Amino acid sequence: MSPKSASSSGALLWFREDLRLADNPALDSAVKSGRPITAIYVLDEDTRGLRAMGGASRWWLAQSLRALAGDCKALGLPFAVRRGRSADVVRDALGESGADAVFWNRRYAAAEVSADAALKDELQKDGFSVESSNGRLLYEPWEVRSKSGDPLKVFTPFWKAAQARGEPRAPIPKPSRGKIEPGRAIDAETVDSLGLEPTGPDWAGGLREAWEPGEDGAKTQLKAFIEDGLKGYASDRDRPDRPATSRMSPYLRFGEVSPHQLWHAVERAGVERPALGKDVEKFRSELGWREFSYHLLFNFPHIATRNFQERFDDFPWEKPKPSHRKAWRKGLTGFPIVDAGMRQLWTTGWMHNRVRMICASFLIKDLLIDWREGEEWFWDTLVDADPANNAASWQWVAGSGADAAPYFRVFNPSLQGAKFDPDGDYVRAFVPELKDVPARYIHAPWEAPAEALAKAGVELGKDYPLPIVDHGQARDRALAAFDRLKAKSA
């Protein structure tokens, strides 16, 4: 097939991880081409290297696609959802729409980069125009380098080098209905037919209560954060008992908001309210960590599946006890802050970032379970499961990643809980068995006097589990394992 066989030329806009109309460079380029536009989303069923989404992400995607379909309809933009191997579906859509050009925003995981490069080459050889844009990152991974031209492996010099490139561009406004010439409509599947949502049982009730996926949902959440959460962000973002985080991560994951929109939204807030200076800077640095994760993923693709530091290939992981794995996943470890986090994850598809670190440290260092087991569980249960952030963050906690926390940093879950959830409000929200335990004991209920537990209606081992490990002994075991690794790799 070649574009010459089409009865009229047009543009095919291929949505991927950019499910929005505002600040969408691919859409902007398609509009500027002057061609009639037809849009598609492809649920890729190619199992050759492409990682399938987890259950929570699939649920979010279904809601986001419905929202995007409505937004496209309001804009007069024909939009079709299809499933299959992306290369085949795109070729079919080109033929059916009469388009002679394809526009998409780039992806950065190795398998996706390879697939996109191969398709682009094939289409161009057949005479089609293909234009890819950056709709996902503030800076392209190949743009930020050391003075010698090498990829950077430590966050601080990376972020300095990135910011030295100048202020990120301003967001691109959503095109008006009059700016878009509708292309030819093509056959589409329904979102329901994609089978993205859980049935038998439907475990997504908590997700539905917690989130409003879609571009409008992203706008609502960002507005709420700017008005109510940005003030105090720098000091309070580690407090899971306070609404001090942006909760924008799933919207970023699916591209319902862009990092440019976030960057400039907090910048405007800082101009209007100068007292927010530290909070704005801290939020920007968190966007920087996301950029750093993608920089690592693109330049060191193995970070998603293999230890970044190869010496950790010899780390003496324990064979996981099924009871330990199950207790961690279900939030029944006997350590309240860990259990609250894991239950928040299962209920809402999201977990506070400080608690993510605590839960990850517990799995890796208290239980000596390979970080990849935890990464897989988070991939399946997080609505913001991101190919760059998820793997980079797990390796950071494990000590095996780039710019990682030192392995000997082992979080004490009780002390972490007491520090960041001092009144126990976060634990009480997700571990209701402990709701009447006094704050001084809620993060270590096994230390509470018998009368205090009796008054709270808690019998340890019955109403709430005893700790599945002794943290002090587990810490010593983890450090001894690391000492053996150091000796072996010396």
DRENTORTOR-977427 format. One record per residue (C-alpha): residue in three letters; x, y, z; residue number from 1. Coordinates in Angstrom, 3 decimals, decimal comma. Layout:
("ala" (X Y Z) NUM)
...
END
This chain:
("met" (0,000 0,000 0,000) 1)
("ser" (1,233 3,497 -0,738) 2)
("pro" (-0,276 6,925 -0,147) 3)
("lys" (-0,800 7,315 -3,868) 4)
("ser" (-3,575 4,717 -3,667) 5)
("ala" (-5,606 6,903 -1,336) 6)
("ser" (-8,376 8,959 -2,842) 7)
("ser" (-7,375 11,992 -0,782) 8)
("ser" (-4,537 12,831 1,556) 9)
("gly" (-5,017 13,158 5,274) 10)
("ala" (-3,268 12,887 8,626) 11)
("leu" (-3,434 9,932 11,011) 12)
("leu" (-2,904 10,978 14,618) 13)
("trp" (-1,783 7,988 16,688) 14)
("phe" (-2,460 8,417 20,411) 15)
("arg" (-0,264 6,305 22,708) 16)
("glu" (0,893 7,593 26,119) 17)
("asp" (-0,519 11,062 25,446) 18)
("leu" (-4,275 10,777 25,954) 19)
("arg" (-5,008 14,506 25,886) 20)
("leu" (-5,806 17,295 23,440) 21)
("ala" (-4,078 20,228 25,154) 22)
("asp" (-0,291 20,472 24,898) 23)
("asn" (-0,164 17,552 22,489) 24)
("pro" (2,703 18,233 20,052) 25)
("ala" (1,671 15,451 17,672) 26)
("leu" (-1,845 16,864 17,397) 27)
("asp" (-0,416 20,351 16,966) 28)
("ser" (1,821 19,155 14,117) 29)
("ala" (-1,065 17,360 12,448) 30)
("val" (-3,183 20,520 12,610) 31)
("lys" (-0,352 22,633 11,224) 32)
("ser" (0,068 20,195 8,309) 33)
("gly" (-3,296 21,392 7,024) 34)
("arg" (-4,505 17,851 6,458) 35)
("pro" (-7,863 16,421 7,540) 36)
("ile" (-7,194 14,441 10,726) 37)
("thr" (-8,303 10,973 11,822) 38)
("ala" (-7,200 9,762 15,259) 39)
("ile" (-6,662 6,244 16,597) 40)
("tyr" (-5,573 4,430 19,721) 41)
("val" (-4,217 0,896 19,398) 42)
("leu" (-4,298 -1,636 22,219) 43)
("asp" (-1,129 -3,386 21,135) 44)
("glu" (-1,308 -7,169 21,328) 45)
("asp" (2,265 -7,691 20,137) 46)
("thr" (3,887 -9,900 22,779) 47)
("arg" (7,360 -9,698 21,215) 48)
("gly" (9,076 -7,587 23,831) 49)
("leu" (6,274 -5,129 24,629) 50)
("arg" (5,300 -5,263 28,293) 51)
("ala" (1,594 -5,734 28,891) 52)
("met" (-0,110 -3,338 31,282) 53)
("gly" (-1,048 -4,498 34,749) 54)
("gly" (-4,620 -4,798 35,934) 55)
("ala" (-4,928 -1,379 37,586) 56)
("ser" (-3,417 0,395 34,580) 57)
("arg" (-5,788 -1,418 32,249) 58)
("trp" (-8,718 -0,199 34,327) 59)
("trp" (-7,432 3,376 34,140) 60)
("leu" (-6,853 3,099 30,403) 61)
("ala" (-10,467 2,083 29,814) 62)
("gln" (-11,754 5,169 31,614) 63)
("ser" (-9,228 7,414 29,895) 64)
("leu" (-10,142 6,155 26,439) 65)
("arg" (-13,822 6,832 27,092) 66)
("ala" (-12,952 10,350 28,225) 67)
("leu" (-10,714 10,926 25,206) 68)
("ala" (-13,424 9,697 22,836) 69)
("gly" (-15,823 12,260 24,280) 70)
("asp" (-13,231 15,023 24,057) 71)
("cys" (-12,458 14,168 20,426) 72)
("lys" (-16,155 14,132 19,569) 73)
("ala" (-16,586 17,589 21,081) 74)
("leu" (-13,692 18,804 18,943) 75)
("gly" (-15,075 17,206 15,793) 76)
("leu" (-12,098 14,850 15,548) 77)
("pro" (-12,886 11,300 14,310) 78)
("phe" (-11,416 8,837 16,833) 79)
("ala" (-11,207 5,051 16,664) 80)
("val" (-10,030 2,491 19,208) 81)
("arg" (-8,616 -0,742 17,850) 82)
("arg" (-6,614 -3,730 19,011) 83)
("gly" (-3,905 -5,783 17,342) 84)
("arg" (-0,274 -5,398 16,376) 85)
("ser" (0,297 -1,660 16,145) 86)
("ala" (2,213 -1,745 12,865) 87)
("asp" (-0,592 -3,667 11,172) 88)
("val" (-3,373 -1,551 12,655) 89)
("val" (-1,680 1,712 11,693) 90)
("arg" (-1,214 0,523 8,112) 91)
("asp" (-4,860 -0,510 7,918) 92)
("ala" (-5,964 2,835 9,357) 93)
("leu" (-3,865 4,711 6,817) 94)
("gly" (-5,581 2,912 3,999) 95)
("glu" (-9,082 3,342 5,380) 96)
("ser" (-8,661 7,020 6,258) 97)
("gly" (-6,881 7,999 3,063) 98)
("ala" (-4,069 9,532 5,089) 99)
("asp" (-0,599 10,052 3,683) 100)
("ala" (1,032 11,125 6,947) 101)
("val" (1,269 9,789 10,509) 102)
("phe" (1,891 11,864 13,621) 103)
("trp" (2,798 10,473 17,040) 104)
("asn" (4,574 11,401 20,258) 105)
("arg" (7,658 9,420 21,120) 106)
("arg" (8,032 6,574 23,604) 107)
("tyr" (11,254 5,682 25,432) 108)
("ala" (11,290 2,038 26,554) 109)
("ala" (13,601 -0,079 24,389) 110)
("ala" (10,940 -2,316 22,847) 111)
("glu" (8,718 0,641 21,957) 112)
("val" (11,636 2,645 20,549) 113)
("ser" (12,614 -0,294 18,357) 114)
("ala" (9,055 -0,901 17,171) 115)
("asp" (8,512 2,775 16,363) 116)
("ala" (11,814 3,064 14,481) 117)
("ala" (11,034 -0,011 12,389) 118)
("leu" (7,522 1,206 11,526) 119)
("lys" (8,751 4,703 10,708) 120)
("asp" (11,364 3,280 8,345) 121)
("glu" (8,842 1,003 6,619) 122)
("leu" (6,265 3,753 6,167) 123)
("gln" (8,765 6,258 4,833) 124)
("lys" (10,034 3,717 2,325) 125)
("asp" (6,434 3,369 1,138) 126)
("gly" (6,149 7,115 0,644) 127)
("phe" (4,298 8,101 3,791) 128)
("ser" (5,281 11,109 5,855) 129)
("val" (6,014 10,259 9,512) 130)
("glu" (6,558 12,909 12,172) 131)
("ser" (7,328 12,109 15,801) 132)
("ser" (7,365 14,664 18,620) 133)
("asn" (8,245 14,951 22,284) 134)
("gly" (4,989 14,967 24,195) 135)
("arg" (6,191 13,174 27,327) 136)
("leu" (9,324 14,800 28,723) 137)
("leu" (10,706 18,237 29,492) 138)
("tyr" (14,013 17,261 27,917) 139)
("glu" (14,824 14,472 25,488) 140)
("pro" (17,039 11,749 27,018) 141)
("trp" (19,743 12,298 24,401) 142)
("glu" (19,845 16,037 25,017) 143)
("val" (21,117 15,964 28,610) 144)
("arg" (24,723 14,798 28,772) 145)
("ser" (27,924 15,249 30,725) 146)
("lys" (30,590 17,569 29,329) 147)
("ser" (32,209 14,520 27,730) 148)
("gly" (28,911 13,611 26,054) 149)
("asp" (28,072 10,603 28,227) 150)
("pro" (24,728 9,835 29,908) 151)
("leu" (24,646 11,023 33,498) 152)
("lys" (24,205 8,468 36,284) 153)
("val" (23,726 10,757 39,290) 154)
("phe" (20,633 12,900 39,752) 155)
("thr" (22,120 16,206 40,911) 156)
("pro" (24,485 16,732 37,950) 157)
("phe" (21,768 15,433 35,638) 158)
("trp" (19,248 17,960 36,881) 159)
("lys" (21,762 20,803 36,752) 160)
("ala" (22,615 19,897 33,159) 161)
("ala" (18,938 19,629 32,256) 162)
("gln" (18,027 22,994 33,725) 163)
("ala" (21,027 24,584 32,027) 164)
("arg" (19,221 23,921 28,739) 165)
("gly" (16,762 26,609 29,698) 166)
("glu" (13,133 26,921 30,721) 167)
("pro" (10,898 24,174 29,317) 168)
("arg" (8,679 25,389 26,489) 169)
("ala" (5,239 26,774 27,266) 170)
("pro" (2,277 24,394 26,898) 171)
("ile" (0,540 24,306 23,518) 172)
("pro" (-3,130 25,337 23,706) 173)
("lys" (-5,777 22,841 22,723) 174)
("pro" (-6,852 23,522 19,143) 175)
("ser" (-10,300 25,007 18,694) 176)
("arg" (-12,951 23,065 16,817) 177)
("gly" (-12,625 25,436 13,876) 178)
("lys" (-8,893 24,732 13,569) 179)
("ile" (-9,374 21,007 12,919) 180)
("glu" (-10,524 19,675 9,599) 181)
("pro" (-12,128 16,291 10,349) 182)
("gly" (-10,654 13,363 8,481) 183)
("arg" (-12,425 10,268 7,278) 184)
("ala" (-14,050 8,226 10,059) 185)
("ile" (-12,958 4,587 10,227) 186)
("asp" (-14,422 1,531 11,904) 187)
("ala" (-13,738 1,255 15,616) 188)
("glu" (-14,090 -1,209 18,448) 189)
("thr" (-15,817 -0,276 21,676) 190)
("val" (-13,800 0,214 24,843) 191)
("asp" (-15,928 -2,488 26,463) 192)
("ser" (-14,858 -4,983 23,803) 193)
("leu" (-11,194 -4,505 24,731) 194)
("gly" (-11,703 -6,361 28,010) 195)
("leu" (-9,645 -3,893 30,032) 196)
("glu" (-11,813 -3,855 33,143) 197)
("pro" (-12,039 -6,559 35,814) 198)
("thr" (-15,011 -8,904 36,022) 199)
("gly" (-15,675 -11,830 38,296) 200)
("pro" (-14,741 -10,292 40,666) 201)
("asp" (-14,879 -6,577 39,970) 202)
("trp" (-12,136 -5,334 42,294) 203)
("ala" (-12,091 -1,770 40,925) 204)
("gly" (-14,673 -0,193 43,251) 205)
("gly" (-12,018 1,568 45,316) 206)
("leu" (-10,347 2,885 42,181) 207)
("arg" (-13,615 4,338 40,922) 208)
("glu" (-14,132 6,115 44,241) 209)
("ala" (-10,604 7,515 44,352) 210)
("trp" (-10,049 8,750 40,791) 211)
("glu" (-11,483 10,595 37,814) 212)
("pro" (-9,344 9,475 34,855) 213)
("gly" (-9,166 11,614 31,730) 214)
("glu" (-7,936 15,056 30,756) 215)
("asp" (-10,725 16,821 32,664) 216)
("gly" (-9,891 14,756 35,736) 217)
("ala" (-6,274 15,840 35,413) 218)
("lys" (-7,320 19,500 35,248) 219)
("thr" (-9,512 19,101 38,333) 220)
("gln" (-6,767 17,387 40,324) 221)
("leu" (-4,130 19,913 39,299) 222)
("lys" (-6,385 22,822 40,264) 223)
("ala" (-7,024 21,254 43,677) 224)
("phe" (-3,313 20,706 44,237) 225)
("ile" (-2,370 24,250 43,264) 226)
("glu" (-5,060 25,703 45,527) 227)
("asp" (-4,807 23,380 48,524) 228)
("gly" (-1,729 21,155 48,332) 229)
("leu" (1,163 23,174 46,918) 230)
("lys" (1,544 25,331 50,009) 231)
("gly" (3,710 23,328 52,386) 232)
("tyr" (4,611 20,756 49,717) 233)
("ala" (8,339 20,973 50,440) 234)
("ser" (7,907 20,170 54,136) 235)
("asp" (4,774 18,010 54,118) 236)
("arg" (5,107 15,782 51,032) 237)
("asp" (6,563 12,978 53,173) 238)
("arg" (3,489 12,955 55,421) 239)
("pro" (1,009 10,302 54,237) 240)
("asp" (-1,484 11,522 56,849) 241)
("arg" (-1,785 14,869 55,033) 242)
("pro" (-3,131 15,767 51,567) 243)
("ala" (0,222 17,273 50,613) 244)
("thr" (1,054 15,464 47,380) 245)
("ser" (-0,114 16,314 43,884) 246)
("arg" (-1,581 12,876 43,013) 247)
("met" (-0,791 13,743 39,390) 248)
("ser" (1,291 10,619 38,739) 249)
("pro" (-1,384 8,504 36,989) 250)
("tyr" (-2,360 11,459 34,817) 251)
("leu" (1,291 11,847 33,828) 252)
("arg" (1,575 8,119 33,245) 253)
("phe" (-1,230 8,156 30,666) 254)
("gly" (-0,372 11,567 29,298) 255)
("glu" (-3,637 13,182 30,372) 256)
("val" (-1,437 16,046 31,508) 257)
("ser" (2,051 16,944 30,327) 258)
("pro" (5,088 17,800 32,468) 259)
("his" (5,170 21,160 30,693) 260)
("gln" (1,662 21,917 31,931) 261)
("leu" (2,643 20,990 35,491) 262)
("trp" (5,892 22,948 35,349) 263)
("his" (4,245 26,157 34,200) 264)
("ala" (1,174 25,752 36,424) 265)
("val" (3,295 25,695 39,579) 266)
("glu" (5,478 28,468 38,148) 267)
("arg" (2,404 30,707 37,772) 268)
("ala" (1,365 29,848 41,312) 269)
("gly" (4,826 30,826 42,537) 270)
("val" (4,641 34,171 40,753) 271)
("glu" (1,211 34,876 42,210) 272)
("arg" (2,207 33,681 45,679) 273)
("pro" (5,946 34,271 46,225) 274)
("ala" (5,840 32,511 49,595) 275)
("leu" (5,486 29,232 47,667) 276)
("gly" (9,049 29,489 46,352) 277)
("lys" (10,452 26,460 48,212) 278)
("asp" (7,362 24,410 47,414) 279)
("val" (7,571 25,231 43,693) 280)
("glu" (11,268 24,347 43,611) 281)
("lys" (10,652 21,033 45,391) 282)
("phe" (7,848 20,094 43,037) 283)
("arg" (10,042 20,898 40,057) 284)
("ser" (12,776 18,667 41,447) 285)
("glu" (10,260 15,811 41,670) 286)
("leu" (9,508 16,356 37,983) 287)
("gly" (13,268 16,186 37,606) 288)
("trp" (13,388 12,743 39,189) 289)
("arg" (10,817 11,585 36,645) 290)
("glu" (13,003 13,003 33,883) 291)
("phe" (16,040 11,246 35,369) 292)
("ser" (14,172 7,921 35,412) 293)
("tyr" (13,363 8,261 31,714) 294)
("his" (16,950 9,335 31,008) 295)
("leu" (18,079 6,081 32,628) 296)
("leu" (15,468 3,954 30,876) 297)
("phe" (16,393 5,274 27,446) 298)
("asn" (20,169 5,189 27,885) 299)
("phe" (20,333 2,015 29,982) 300)
("pro" (17,306 -0,074 28,884) 301)
("his" (18,240 -3,041 31,052) 302)
("ile" (17,308 -1,038 34,182) 303)
("ala" (13,748 -2,322 33,813) 304)
("thr" (14,724 -5,964 34,274) 305)
("arg" (18,349 -6,233 35,432) 306)
("asn" (20,444 -4,753 38,206) 307)
("phe" (21,944 -1,459 37,067) 308)
("gln" (24,985 -2,301 39,180) 309)
("glu" (26,022 -5,726 37,936) 310)
("arg" (27,632 -6,716 41,221) 311)
("phe" (24,116 -7,131 42,626) 312)
("asp" (23,666 -10,077 40,249) 313)
("asp" (25,436 -12,076 42,967) 314)
("phe" (23,292 -10,810 45,824) 315)
("pro" (22,087 -13,748 47,979) 316)
("trp" (18,335 -13,234 47,762) 317)
("glu" (16,226 -15,601 49,831) 318)
("lys" (13,749 -17,945 48,205) 319)
("pro" (10,518 -16,163 49,148) 320)
("lys" (8,326 -17,864 51,698) 321)
("pro" (4,799 -17,967 50,230) 322)
("ser" (3,420 -16,796 53,581) 323)
("his" (5,734 -13,770 53,595) 324)
("arg" (4,940 -12,828 50,009) 325)
("lys" (1,209 -13,114 50,706) 326)
("ala" (1,435 -11,101 53,942) 327)
("trp" (3,286 -8,285 52,187) 328)
("arg" (0,874 -8,152 49,260) 329)
("lys" (-2,231 -8,199 51,444) 330)
("gly" (-0,975 -5,793 54,113) 331)
("leu" (-0,754 -8,370 56,890) 332)
("thr" (2,900 -8,099 57,887) 333)
("gly" (2,229 -6,898 61,435) 334)
("phe" (3,986 -3,589 60,727) 335)
("pro" (1,160 -1,027 60,550) 336)
("ile" (2,756 1,528 58,201) 337)
("val" (3,649 -1,235 55,733) 338)
("asp" (0,200 -2,768 55,948) 339)
("ala" (-1,524 0,608 55,550) 340)
("gly" (0,491 1,272 52,395) 341)
("met" (-0,164 -2,099 50,838) 342)
("arg" (-3,871 -1,826 51,574) 343)
("gln" (-4,005 1,704 50,178) 344)
("leu" (-2,390 0,298 47,037) 345)
("trp" (-4,894 -2,530 46,682) 346)
("thr" (-7,895 -0,314 47,453) 347)
("thr" (-7,049 2,796 45,428) 348)
("gly" (-4,348 1,698 42,970) 349)
("trp" (-1,962 4,251 44,429) 350)
("met" (0,361 4,622 47,397) 351)
("his" (1,993 7,627 49,018) 352)
("asn" (5,608 7,909 47,846) 353)
("arg" (7,216 7,829 51,296) 354)
("val" (5,244 4,701 52,108) 355)
("arg" (6,281 3,152 48,782) 356)
("met" (9,883 3,420 49,958) 357)
("ile" (9,038 1,894 53,326) 358)
("cys" (7,110 -1,007 51,769) 359)
("ala" (9,853 -1,608 49,204) 360)
("ser" (12,567 -1,564 51,846) 361)
("phe" (10,599 -4,071 53,925) 362)
("leu" (10,264 -6,524 51,034) 363)
("ile" (13,876 -6,178 49,910) 364)
("lys" (15,715 -5,889 53,202) 365)
("asp" (13,493 -7,345 55,918) 366)
("leu" (12,360 -10,281 53,776) 367)
("leu" (15,391 -10,439 51,414) 368)
("ile" (13,095 -10,810 48,410) 369)
("asp" (14,424 -9,743 45,008) 370)
("trp" (13,338 -6,205 44,094) 371)
("arg" (11,931 -7,508 40,809) 372)
("glu" (9,152 -9,330 42,676) 373)
("gly" (8,055 -6,053 44,209) 374)
("glu" (8,361 -4,209 40,921) 375)
("glu" (6,098 -6,779 39,263) 376)
("trp" (3,450 -6,429 41,995) 377)
("phe" (3,484 -2,660 41,786) 378)
("trp" (3,318 -2,905 37,982) 379)
("asp" (0,089 -4,876 38,303) 380)
("thr" (-1,556 -2,889 41,090) 381)
("leu" (-0,538 0,761 40,536) 382)
("val" (-2,642 3,027 38,341) 383)
("asp" (0,542 5,032 37,772) 384)
("ala" (2,730 2,005 36,950) 385)
("asp" (5,352 3,670 34,797) 386)
("pro" (8,102 1,812 32,917) 387)
("ala" (10,758 4,317 33,972) 388)
("asn" (9,743 5,380 37,479) 389)
("asn" (8,710 1,969 38,738) 390)
("ala" (11,939 0,135 37,940) 391)
("ala" (14,247 3,051 38,791) 392)
("ser" (12,557 3,568 42,153) 393)
("trp" (12,740 -0,095 43,118) 394)
("gln" (16,413 -0,220 42,189) 395)
("trp" (16,993 2,976 44,171) 396)
("val" (15,651 1,339 47,323) 397)
("ala" (17,483 -1,922 46,624) 398)
("gly" (20,782 -0,082 46,309) 399)
("ser" (21,361 -1,683 42,914) 400)
("gly" (20,386 1,295 40,763) 401)
("ala" (21,957 4,499 39,493) 402)
("asp" (22,421 7,103 42,223) 403)
("ala" (20,818 4,586 44,572) 404)
("ala" (20,288 4,764 48,295) 405)
("pro" (23,120 2,858 49,994) 406)
("tyr" (22,180 -0,720 50,699) 407)
("phe" (22,920 -0,307 54,396) 408)
("arg" (20,050 2,206 54,596) 409)
("val" (17,358 -0,051 56,005) 410)
("phe" (14,091 1,623 56,943) 411)
("asn" (12,767 0,751 60,385) 412)
("pro" (9,015 0,635 59,643) 413)
("ser" (7,997 1,499 63,193) 414)
("leu" (10,268 4,538 63,399) 415)
("gln" (9,286 5,646 59,900) 416)
("gly" (5,631 5,394 60,852) 417)
("ala" (6,125 7,362 64,058) 418)
("lys" (8,056 10,075 62,192) 419)
("phe" (5,801 10,561 59,191) 420)
("asp" (2,412 9,510 60,616) 421)
("pro" (2,858 10,654 64,208) 422)
("asp" (-0,802 10,569 65,191) 423)
("gly" (-1,495 7,343 63,325) 424)
("asp" (-4,177 8,878 61,103) 425)
("tyr" (-2,852 7,229 57,944) 426)
("val" (-2,695 3,814 59,592) 427)
("arg" (-6,192 4,197 61,008) 428)
("ala" (-7,542 5,060 57,561) 429)
("phe" (-6,344 1,800 56,019) 430)
("val" (-5,894 -0,555 58,995) 431)
("pro" (-9,177 -0,036 60,846) 432)
("glu" (-8,423 -2,906 63,240) 433)
("leu" (-6,040 -0,507 64,976) 434)
("lys" (-8,263 2,592 64,948) 435)
("asp" (-8,578 2,706 68,742) 436)
("val" (-4,940 1,949 69,566) 437)
("pro" (-3,257 4,999 71,179) 438)
("ala" (-0,942 6,939 68,880) 439)
("arg" (2,127 6,148 70,995) 440)
("tyr" (1,669 2,440 70,238) 441)
("ile" (-0,021 2,387 66,862) 442)
("his" (3,201 1,882 64,896) 443)
("ala" (4,443 -0,861 67,220) 444)
("pro" (1,300 -2,425 68,732) 445)
("trp" (3,286 -5,373 70,096) 446)
("glu" (4,859 -2,911 72,543) 447)
("ala" (1,487 -1,756 73,897) 448)
("pro" (0,455 -2,855 77,387) 449)
("ala" (-2,139 -5,608 77,466) 450)
("glu" (-4,734 -3,284 78,957) 451)
("ala" (-4,264 -0,726 76,151) 452)
("leu" (-4,795 -3,409 73,501) 453)
("ala" (-7,772 -4,818 75,364) 454)
("lys" (-9,344 -1,366 75,591) 455)
("ala" (-8,775 -0,923 71,836) 456)
("gly" (-10,407 -4,294 71,155) 457)
("val" (-7,252 -5,747 69,613) 458)
("glu" (-5,866 -9,207 70,229) 459)
("leu" (-2,568 -9,521 68,394) 460)
("gly" (-2,368 -12,672 66,338) 461)
("lys" (-6,157 -12,691 66,003) 462)
("asp" (-7,496 -9,229 65,153) 463)
("tyr" (-4,186 -8,003 63,771) 464)
("pro" (-1,094 -10,088 63,006) 465)
("leu" (2,068 -10,170 65,031) 466)
("pro" (5,149 -9,062 63,045) 467)
("ile" (6,152 -11,734 60,537) 468)
("val" (9,835 -10,962 61,190) 469)
("asp" (11,899 -9,345 63,913) 470)
("his" (13,091 -6,125 62,274) 471)
("gly" (16,357 -5,972 64,212) 472)
("gln" (17,297 -9,512 63,240) 473)
("ala" (16,146 -8,952 59,660) 474)
("arg" (18,284 -5,825 59,411) 475)
("asp" (21,343 -7,674 60,652) 476)
("arg" (20,696 -10,457 58,144) 477)
("ala" (20,367 -7,991 55,263) 478)
("leu" (23,577 -6,169 56,194) 479)
("ala" (25,447 -9,463 56,533) 480)
("ala" (24,253 -10,448 53,042) 481)
("phe" (25,498 -7,126 51,688) 482)
("asp" (28,849 -7,591 53,420) 483)
("arg" (29,189 -10,977 51,705) 484)
("leu" (28,406 -9,333 48,352) 485)
("lys" (31,013 -6,617 48,953) 486)
("ala" (33,625 -9,195 49,864) 487)
("lys" (32,833 -11,220 46,757) 488)
("ser" (33,022 -8,243 44,415) 489)
("ala" (36,085 -6,642 46,048) 490)
END
